[in-house]
Amino acid sequence: MENRSASDRVVTKTAAGSVAEVAARFRGILEGKGVMVFAVIDQAAAAQTVGLSLRDTVLIVFGNPAAGTPVMAAAPLAGLDLPLKVLIWDDDGVTRISYYSPASIAERHHLEPATAAGLSAIDVLTDAAIKS
């Protein structure tokens, strides 16, 4: 399942497995392709540190400097969207993976198609992660 919302700004896909399993699978895919993982933030664990509860939610921040640097050189404020991020979260027992669409990032920063082309890798990477 793939849903797009808010004028295709956010893509949400249904993934096989738990949040932890999908996050581990996604990290493995990234590492296998030589993509840098800058941060993995367990937002549910962070909520617990202040006595609050939150559904299983993990944010993974990743990127490829060879693809991101030309984008930020062309549009410095694209650094607000880069590196790329995916949110892997529990939706009442169904694991979802969500991210800003490459088209929305390109539109927001007025990127030329050739400059924005590398952003579309997120679609392929998440497609691989949603499979069991």
C-alpha positions, 0 to 999 in steps of 0.5 A, a space after each residue: 500500500 502506498 498513500 500520498 497526502 498533502 499534495 503528494 508531500 508525504 509518501 506512506 507505505 505499509 511494511 511487513 514486520 514490526 517497527 524494529 524489524 523494518 528499521 533494521 532491514 532499512 538500515 541494512 539496505 542503506 549500509 549495503 548500498 554504502 549510504 551513510 546513516 547519520 542518526 537513528 532516533 527511537 522517538 518512543 524510547 525518548 518519550 519514555 525518558 520523560 515518563 510519556 508513552 508513544 507508539 513505536 516510532 523510529 526516525 532514520 536520517 541518511 544520505 549520500 553526500 555525492 547526491 545531496 551536495 549538488 542539491 545543497 549547492 544549488 539551493 542552500 536551504 535544501 539543507 533543512 530537508 537533507 539528509 533524507 529522513 524516513 519515519 517508521 511507525 506503528 499504526 495500530 499494529 501495522 508498520 508504516 514508513 513515511 517520508 517527504 516525496 522527492 518531488 515535494 523537496 524539489 518543488 520546495 527548493 526550485 531544483 532543476 530536474 537533473 539536480 533533484 534526480 538523486 533524491 528519488 533513490 528514497 523511493 527505491 530504498 523504501 520499496 526494498 524495505 517494505 518487503 519481508 
